[in-house]
């Protein structure tokens, strides 16, 4: 009997229980998940450069002979090792961080192909943390595209590549193992390769053209499946009579009168739309799209207040515990300051079993009427007394399944329709042409104006040679009582990449900057309790500089933070950089964002200049759409919108629009799911809904 897509990865050679546990940590348990575990980037070995011809801030390969011994020095908790290599044209300095074994490894006279990024130091060049390849290794890898996968501690690239290669071999050998979901006429019309070919080329492309073809096919497929599912949602939620009749109340008017600021015209208009939905007799299904810092949280508070003052419960779901805690504290502060009838509760995964049971009881008996949390809000044990409103904040495309889950949890008479009002908030500006496709089942409200009193963030785009000056600027701001963020694209060092990483960057800053500065790091692999502790300390001013990954991208509100430094800014999409920049400029002090460009590409510089000259998220989103292209497909996921596995709405906008046209053509025939040509596609949709497969928002 052959392989099946549902077979566990332990069916492959070399994967036992220990390896399977590591794969499980990156979301891979069976062969299908392994095949869909796409590379995050690709390694391309460069041609050899002479030392005399090197350019500052460039990634190169040098064929060097080690010409000195290895010396070491301590810098805080970091050990830095130094050596020197030479070719016929000159010498280059080498430095290694926390790699003491280099003392034994680097012998005078030995020849290596040294690969890494070089920086000019006076009249000489330094290569930090170079990869060392033997002549045989260099020869073998030259000209190839090697996949680089997102890893976890204990799992290396070699192990993942070997496992994926085995799974692909089985798919190619057993032709029926991976059914083709796109009919032949669609593939021909859209110039798409077949499904098996796309997987082979996305994992192990022999040339750039194969990689581009694979990405095109997989992005189209992902968009098409998503849009077909959105159509199903739209049909199921349009104009549902409200199970929770409401009237406008004096509480919302009193809150608006008590606030120390006035709503902007945009906020007033959106509040009228929300209140009209909630009191209009039909179930609200609205997206509130507002630029970073445009004031969506107060609108959420008003909507919750309207529900509560009508005798109902409201829930607010955030993508991270850090943001859930922040929302909880904000709403609790509103309740105390303005004497609102909120009785808030916080429900997150890190609560103890006893704490969760207490909150479950308070939710079920109606003791608390505003519940803030993460996905814990829709866990099986949670039962609501009178849940009338659900607000989701950022990155949660709230689909029909979640709505149905909430409706089942809201108690009522047998047979009652209990679908709650739904409000989705997003700070990621999306060009209107794409928003109409992506959010086809939602009414869209837009907030463009920023609240009065907000200072315009001052921006600058600089090269890596500016880093020391940027650090000095951080010192100056901190001396004046402010705080700062630094964002790095990676968590830990990687042999395949010289991108800045949080762990080493934190150590470097601690080694170079004054000991009086309180520098901490934050990233997604930390325990939730530790992340909460660090963000709480940062919010209270007990940390001066927070070095983080993009985990701080969404919604974090630290008014005293005035400087954002983003390393390897060229690796992010403009919309995501705009989101990151929005973590500063939230208080009354002048704020700054420093984009450090680690690339010598003219195109990267052109893209970043858009951010240098504009703080308008909607303009930036449009420019992102224009300036992105197939050349940007290799790198960190760009938009972060809707959690597609491989598709990106900016980079693949043409595929999104093409998929929308095909989707419209398919669904124009109401009996399309019964036709043989669409059998595999309709079965995939049914399986996705039935088995809770992780398609965005479904």
Protein Blocks (a to p, Z undefined) as FASTA:
>chain_A
ZZdfklcfklpghiafklmmmmmmnopabfmlmmmmccfbdcdddddddfklpcehiacd
dddddfbdcddddehjbccdddddddfkbccddddehilklmmmmcghiacdddddddde
hjaccdehiacddfklmmmmgopacddddddehiafklmmmmmmmmmmmmmmmmmlpccf
bdfklmmmnopacfklmmmmmmmccbfklmmmmmmmmmmmmmmmmmmmmmmmmmmmgopa
cfbdcdddfklmmmmmmpcbdcdfklmmmmmmmmmmmmnopacdddddddehiopmmmmm
mmmmmmmmnopacddddfbfklmmmmmmmmmmmmmmnopabdcddddfkbcfklmmmmmm
mmmnomaacdcddfklmgfklccfblcbdcdeehiacdfklmmmmmmmpgcdehiacbdc
dddddfbdcdfklmmmmmmmbccdddfbdcehiacdddddddfklmmmmmmmmmmmmmno
pacddddfbfbdcfkbccdcfklmmmmmmmmmcfkbccddddfkbcfklmmmmmmmmmno
pafbdcddfklmnopacfkbcbdcdehkllpcfklmmmmmmmgokambdcddddddfbfb
fklmmmmmmmmmocbfklmmmmmmmmgcfklmgccdfklpohiakbcfklmmmmmmmmmm
mmmmmmmpmklmmpmklmmmmmmmmmmmmnopacehZZ
